[in-house]
Amino acid sequence: MNLQSYEEIINGELKERFEAFKNILLDYNNRFNLTAITDEKDIYMKHFLDCVAGDMFFDESVSVVEIGSGGGFPSVPLKLLRGDLKFTLVESTGKKCEYLKAVVDKLQLDCVQVVNARAEELGKDKKYREKFDVCTARAVARLNTLAEYCLPFVKVGGLFIAYKGNCPEEIEEAKKAFEVLGGELRHVEKYELPNGESRTLVVVKKIKHTPEKYPRGQGKERKSPII
């Protein structure tokens, strides 16, 4: 993966937009503890550049649901890069939703909605269940737990895209969960950030409907993950 071209875009034609996002992030971070990364260079590399690295896996104009949006990663950097993408940001913490709505408003992001809800509850709602082309998440949970949160939102034929670190053991551990939830591992994209940090994009195709019992709720996704 060649990240240099993305660096040039972030620091070139989209610099003003990413700078505005950085300022909102740091402003709200003082109140809501959104990220431990506050150095400007680290924000651009560990947040912005890492998020847009998944660009190739998002087809044109797809509908994307993001689970555990938090600081808006990877959704906001991807939206700044790709105005065609349509996002639903799912976040369970009200204050973080307040921040996300401010980001959407101040950056005038169209086709982006913020939903204050728990993924394990929303995943059973017919309005959201199996309605999206892509479900994505970054730094939320181990991969087998994350799959149970995410795959119920994905249409058959769609993708679950997880942003992870160096995680070969998590991928192996999650293969049973992918199968049970109607998914199939299709691609593992490994790359390095300019600081040498190892990153991985895990891409799972939804090949059949997720059984109705999933997500199980009541914390079972974390306490008793599918193995």
Residue pairs with C-beta under 8 A, 6 or more apart in sequence:
1 53
1 189
1 191
3 49
3 53
3 191
3 193
3 194
6 49
6 52
6 53
6 55
6 81
7 49
7 194
9 52
9 81
10 18
10 44
10 48
10 49
10 52
11 44
14 80
14 81
17 80
17 107
18 44
18 48
18 77
18 80
20 106
20 107
21 48
21 72
21 76
21 77
21 80
21 103
21 107
22 40
22 43
22 44
22 48
24 99
24 102
24 103
24 106
24 107
25 34
25 35
25 43
25 71
25 72
25 103
26 38
26 43
28 34
28 99
28 102
29 35
29 38
29 71
31 95
32 95
32 96
32 98
32 99
34 70
34 71
34 96
34 99
35 43
35 47
35 70
35 71
37 43
37 46
37 47
45 193
45 194
45 195
46 193
46 195
46 197
47 71
47 73
47 77
48 77
49 193
49 194
50 73
50 74
50 163
50 193
50 199
51 73
51 74
51 75
51 76
51 77
51 78
51 138
51 163
52 74
52 77
52 78
52 81
53 191
53 199
53 201
54 74
54 78
54 136
54 161
54 163
54 201
55 78
55 81
55 82
57 134
57 159
57 161
57 187
57 189
57 201
57 203
58 64
58 78
58 82
58 85
58 134
58 161
59 133
60 84
61 84
61 85
61 86
62 85
62 86
62 133
62 134
63 86
63 88
63 131
63 132
63 133
63 134
64 75
64 78
64 85
64 86
64 87
64 88
64 132
64 133
64 134
64 135
64 136
65 87
65 88
65 90
65 128
65 131
65 132
65 134
65 135
65 136
65 153
66 74
66 75
66 87
66 88
66 89
66 90
66 135
66 136
66 137
67 90
67 119
67 135
67 136
67 137
67 140
67 146
67 149
67 150
67 153
68 90
68 91
68 92
68 119
68 137
68 139
68 140
68 141
68 149
69 75
69 89
69 90
69 91
69 96
69 100
69 114
70 91
70 96
70 139
71 96
71 99
72 89
72 99
72 100
72 103
73 138
73 139
73 163
74 136
74 138
74 163
75 87
75 89
75 112
75 136
76 103
76 107
76 109
78 85
78 87
79 85
79 87
79 109
79 112
80 107
83 110
85 111
86 111
86 112
87 109
87 111
87 112
87 113
88 112
88 113
88 115
88 128
88 132
89 100
89 112
89 113
89 114
89 115
90 115
90 117
90 119
90 122
91 97
91 100
91 114
91 115
91 116
92 116
92 117
92 118
92 119
93 116
94 116
97 114
97 115
97 116
100 114
101 114
103 109
104 112
104 114
115 122
119 149
119 150
119 153
119 215
120 148
120 149
120 215
120 216
120 217
120 221
121 217
122 128
122 153
123 129
123 149
123 152
123 153
123 214
123 215
124 152
124 215
124 217
128 153
129 152
129 153
129 210
130 152
130 153
130 154
130 155
130 156
130 209
130 210
131 153
131 155
132 153
132 154
132 155
132 158
133 154
133 155
133 158
133 159
134 154
134 158
134 159
134 160
134 161
135 150
135 151
135 153
135 154
135 158
135 159
135 160
135 161
136 150
136 160
136 161
136 162
136 163
137 146
137 149
137 150
137 162
137 163
138 162
138 163
139 163
140 146
140 149
141 149
141 221
141 222
142 170
142 173
142 174
142 225
143 162
143 164
143 167
143 170
143 171
143 173
143 174
143 177
143 202
144 170
144 173
144 174
144 176
144 177
144 225
144 226
144 227
145 221
145 222
145 225
146 162
146 174
147 160
147 162
147 174
147 177
147 178
147 181
147 183
147 204
147 226
148 177
148 181
148 214
148 215
148 216
148 221
148 225
148 226
149 215
149 221
150 160
150 162
151 160
151 178
151 181
151 182
151 183
151 204
151 206
151 210
151 214
152 181
152 210
152 214
152 215
154 160
154 183
154 206
155 206
156 182
156 206
156 207
156 208
156 209
157 205
157 206
157 207
158 205
158 206
159 186
159 203
159 204
159 205
159 206
160 183
160 203
160 204
160 206
161 201
161 202
161 203
161 204
162 201
162 202
162 204
163 199
163 200
163 201
164 170
164 199
164 200
164 201
164 202
165 197
165 198
165 199
165 200
166 190
166 198
166 199
166 200
167 200
167 202
171 185
171 188
171 200
171 202
173 227
175 185
176 226
176 227
177 225
177 226
177 227
178 184
178 185
178 204
180 211
180 214
180 226
181 210
181 211
181 214
181 226
182 206
182 207
182 208
182 209
182 210
182 211
183 204
183 205
183 206
183 207
184 204
184 205
184 207
185 202
185 203
185 204
186 203
186 204
186 205
187 201
187 202
187 203
188 200
188 201
188 202
188 203
189 200
189 201
189 203
190 198
190 199
190 200
191 198
191 199
191 200
191 201
192 198
192 199
193 199
215 221
